Amino acid sequence: MMSMRSLPIFTALALVLCGAGTMARAAKYATAFNDRADVTRSLRSEIHYREDRHIIEGGQTHDGAWTFDMQWNAREKVKSINRGVTMFSYEQKDGAVKLEFFGDLAGDSTDHFAQEDTLDAMNATYQRAASGEVIDVQAGNGKLQQYLALRPRNLVTMLPTNRYGLRQFDLLSLPFGHGLVFPAATMKDGATWSTNATVNMQVNFPVEVIAVFKIAGKQQIDTRQFLKITCTLAGKRGPEPGEWEKLAATITGKVDGKIIYLFDPAAGAVQQVTAELSSVQEIQQQGKTTKLTETLTTKLENVPVAESNVRD
């Protein structure tokens, strides 16, 4: 028979074990897009891109950089829902773009040159499954595509652009390309999954990266709570033989990045996507060393209609 003295010890142990079991049962969240007919959302998108060039040749150093900043407002509307697939219309309403060039990339007469422009309207349609997978995109022509085409390559391509006909899009700033696809309709806190992505670097040097997603609990903004999903990207390639400016070279590439998604389980929609990505490419040639550094930050946000004007 158990003594009275030993009872508290067993009781305490049982309580500890019960507590551990409770902690082990992580919270479970709805992880599926749940679109409703005729829903309209106002969206704000931002892109900030910078490329730095550092060249050493013949004992001399040449430095240059250029930046690309763009903001625009858009509206998406649920057009139809059929067997779990939702069709959306996407209308980019207004926006602004600014290009700046510094150092050797600014030209012979100055070390700084800037150009600004406005964006005309652009329309698109796309289809998305409940998992978040984008099935099809049809985009019209507009300045948005034209300016994005100025980028030498996509720094990150979460979707195969040749499939959708979207040249040089920074897809993380668009609702049909932010890359969040859930592997299950409900998932536990702390769950992870991974996908592959391709980073196309400046010197026609694609680097395969692993994108690791994680359910990272909840985040509160004002009075609303959102599910936080993080995504880290990492990959490298080389050194290996290649070619740049029609000359033989040895090329090395490295990519790092982090994406944070805020997802509303109740509404079944993404509230916000922010991304910070960087790549470094080194090109070694006879008598010449070139280092290319690219940084990209993007933001896509679901905003109230009253706030859907471009900020100054």
Secondary structure as UniProt FT lines:
FT   TURN            4..6
FT   HELIX           7..24
FT   STRAND          28..30
FT   TURN            37..38
FT   STRAND          40..57
FT   TURN            58..59
FT   STRAND          60..82
FT   TURN            83..84
FT   STRAND          85..103
FT   HELIX           104..106
FT   STRAND          112..119
FT   STRAND          122..129
FT   TURN            130..131
FT   STRAND          134..139
FT   HELIX           143..148
FT   TURN            149..150
FT   HELIX           161..164
FT   TURN            167..168
FT   HELIX           171..173
FT   TURN            175..176
FT   STRAND          186..188
FT   TURN            189..190
FT   STRAND          192..201
FT   TURN            202..204
FT   STRAND          205..221
FT   TURN            222..223
FT   STRAND          224..244
FT   TURN            245..246
FT   STRAND          247..264
FT   TURN            265..268
FT   STRAND          269..285
FT   TURN            286..287
FT   STRAND          288..303
FT   HELIX           305..307
//
